[in-house]
Amino acid sequence: MDWEKKDKEIQKKIDWISATIRDTKFQLHQEHKELEKLLKEQEEHRAKKN
């Protein structure tokens, strides 16, 4: 396998991993926002009990 072909294969893997990380980061950000919303809702709900 020549150097250029190997380099392209490596770059393709790097690009795929980077895209996966970006997608995961976005998903985690969305889930974190939802979690904070629910925690605030829970706190308000529990405050009403007292």
C-alpha positions in Angstrom: 0.0 0.0 0.0 1.5 3.3 -1.0 1.8 6.2 1.4 -0.9 8.4 -0.2 -3.5 5.6 -0.1 -2.7 4.8 3.6 -2.8 8.6 4.4 -6.3 8.9 2.8 -7.5 5.8 4.8 -6.2 7.3 8.1 -7.8 10.7 7.3 -11.1 9.0 6.5 -11.1 7.3 9.9 -10.2 10.6 11.6 -13.1 12.4 9.9 -15.5 9.6 10.8 -14.5 9.7 14.5 -14.6 13.5 14.6 -18.1 13.5 13.1 -19.2 10.9 15.7 -17.8 12.9 18.5 -19.6 16.1 17.3 -22.9 14.2 17.1 -22.4 12.7 20.5 -21.5 16.1 21.9 -24.6 17.7 20.5 -26.8 14.8 21.8 -25.2 15.1 25.3 -25.8 18.9 25.3 -29.5 18.4 24.5 -29.8 15.7 27.2 -28.0 17.9 29.7 -30.5 20.8 29.0 -33.4 18.4 29.5 -31.8 17.1 32.8 -31.4 20.6 34.1 -35.0 21.4 33.2 -36.3 18.3 35.0 -34.1 19.0 38.1 -35.5 22.5 38.3 -39.0 21.1 37.9 -38.4 18.5 40.7 -37.0 21.2 43.0 -40.0 23.4 42.5 -42.4 20.4 43.0 -40.7 19.5 46.2 -40.7 23.1 47.5 -44.5 23.1 47.2 -44.7 20.0 49.5 -43.0 21.9 52.3 
